[in-house]
Amino acid sequence: TGDNTYVIRTSYPPDVPLEMTATGDIGVYVSAILKPHVAKLTAPVLALSEPCTMRQMVASISKAAGKRIIYEQASVEELEKENRGFVPMMGEMYGYFEEFGFCGDMKIVNGKELGVGTEEVTGFDRFVGEQDWGFWFKE
C-alpha cells in the first residue's frame, strides 16, 4: 500500500488454525517413532510444530520483519485475477481445511501421544524470528 503497509492476501479465514511443521522438527518425530514403546503405531503420525491462524502468522511475521503487515481474506476469484497459477488449488485446499480440518475424520497419532513436548518443536514465532526478512523487503 502507499503507507508502507504490506498486505498478505489468501482465501483462508483469518482465525481458523492451520497446522504448521518446521522442517527441522521432523527429526524429533522420527526419533519418537523409533522408540521401542511406539513400535506398533495404529495410525499415521501428524508431525506438527504448532497450529497457527493467518492472523497470528501475519502478526509474527510483522514483528520479526519490523514492518507493518496486515492480513486480508479474499475470494479465490479475486486472487485468480491478481495471481494466476496455483490459486485454484490453494483455494480448494483451504476450503477443505476449513470444512473438515487438517486431517478430516482420519485417525492420527499426534506429538503428545508420542511423548513429543511443545518445548521440543519450533513454534511459529521462533521460526519467523530466525528468517532473513530483508530478502523480502528490499527498499
N, C-alpha and C positions, 0 to 999 in steps of 0.2 A: 504494500500500500504506500501512499505518498508520505505517511508519517513515520516511516521506518518500522512499521509493524509487519511482521511476517505472518502468513496465513497457511496453515496446513488444512487441506480440504480432502475429505473422503466421504463415502456414503455411510460409514459406520456410525451408529448412535454414540454420542459423546460420553454417556455414563454406563455403557454396557461393557463389562470387563472382557478384555482379550487375554488369552493365555500367552505368556512370554517365556522364552527359553534363551538364556545366554549360551552360546556355543561352548564356552569354557566350562559350563556346568554339566555337560553331558558325561564327562568322566566320573563325576560324583555319583550319578545314577548308575553307570556301568559298574562301578565299584560296589555299590549297594546290591545290585542284582547278583553279582558273583559271590556274595557272602553265602555260606552254607545254609543258613536258615531261610533263604529265599529261593532255594533251588527249584521249587515247584510252583512257578508262577501260573496262575489260572486265568490271567487276562493281560492285555497289553499294558505296558508301563507308560504313563504320561509324565514325561520329564519336564516339569515346569519350574521356572525360577520365581515367577510372581505374576498373578493376574493384575491387569492394569487397564484402566479406562483410557479412551483417547484424551479426555480432559486431563487426566493425571499425567499421561505421557507428554503431552504438549507443555504442561507446566514444568515438568522435569527438564525437558529439552530447553525451554526458555531460560530456566535458571542456570543450567550448565553452559549454555551458549552465551549468556549475558545479553540476550536480545529479547525484545517484546514479540512473543509468538502467541497467536490465538488459534483456536480450532473452530472450523466451520463444517457442519454437516451439509452435504449437498446431495442431490439425487444422482443416480447413476447416469441419467440422461444429461444432466448439466455437466457432469465430469467428462462424459464422452465427447461433448462439444469442445472442451478445453484440451483434453489429452486422449488421443486415440491409442488403441493398443489393448493393454491388459485391463482396462477399466471394467468392461462387462464381466470378466472372470472374477475380479476382486469384488464387484458388487454382488455377484452370486455367492461368493464365499462369505462375505459379511452378512448377507441375508440369512444364510444357513446358521452362522454362529448366533445371530440374534434370535432366530426362531427355535433352534434346537440346542444351543450351547456348543461348546468346542468339540465335544465327543458325541453329541446326540444322546441316545439312550444306551450306548455301548458301555459295558462294564470295563472299568480301568483300575489299575493299581497306581496310586499316587505316591509322591515322595514320603509323606507321613507314614504310609503303610510300609515303606521300605526302610524307615528309620532315617531318612534324609531330613535334616533340620533346616529351617529357613536361614540360619546363620551360615550354612554351608554353600548356599547358592547366591548368585549375583542378583540383587534387587535392581529394578529399573533405574532408580536414582544413581546408584553406583555405576551401572553400565553406561548411562549417558554422560556421567561425570568423567569417565575415562576416555571419551571420544574427542577427536580433534575437530571442533566445530568451526574453526577458522576456514577449513576447506569449503564449507557450505555457505559461508557468509563473507565472501571476498568483496571488499568495498570498491 
